[in-house]
């Protein structure tokens, strides 16, 4: 197998990053993925937010609930009163779909698992061996 083939993400090691380019944590994670020889699929989630179904799948794969995916320091968190413990998982997922800035980042999907990569070094757990 030549070096070019080994770096083809769709056949060698498919990875996806839910990425925000102006987030330093997200940029650091993307850099580590690329250093490992993988060019991931990059989902710019602010431009193309994941569906509610996809958010549920990601949360389940990480063993997290909807509340764990929320960024509490973003303006919509306060505006929508998302700290209210009476809100259902459904309502929280809806809020993230409608306000993707609320999605905690970066989320990385790989053959070795799905992780919320905070701190950014966590991505090493799911890079190619």
Buried (B, 14 or more C-beta within 10 A) or exposed (E): EEEEEEBEBEEBBBBBBBBBEEBEBBBBBBEBBEEBBBBBEBBEBBEEBBEBEBBBBBBEEBEBEBBEBBBEEBEBBEEBEBEEEEBEEEEBBBBBBEBBBBBBBBBBBBEBEBBBBBEBEBBEEBBBE
